[in-house]
Amino acid sequence: MATTKPRLHISLSKTEEQFLASLAKRDQVPRATKAAQLVRQAMEIEEDFALSKIAMERDVPGAPRMSAKAFWKAAFKKARKT
């Protein structure tokens, strides 16, 4: 069956392929599905690292503070404009 999703071809070492196959078998999903899940998980981790870095750079003495209530009020106001 054809798919509309973009395809990505990757090269794995034999060990990596065997590990991917064992994870897919354990979870009873195709190897491609397990690979896609792992890529999404890795991307979320990378995003967390990037956001943590931004937060650490902003968390300095004297930095302006905003309450959660004020933040969400501003976020919803901005979202309504777009």
Buried (B, 14 or more C-beta within 10 A) or exposed (E): EEEEEEEEEEEEEEEEEEEBEEBBEEEEBEBBEBBBBEEEEEEEEEEEEEEEEEEEEEEEEEEEEEEEEEEEEEEEEEEEEE
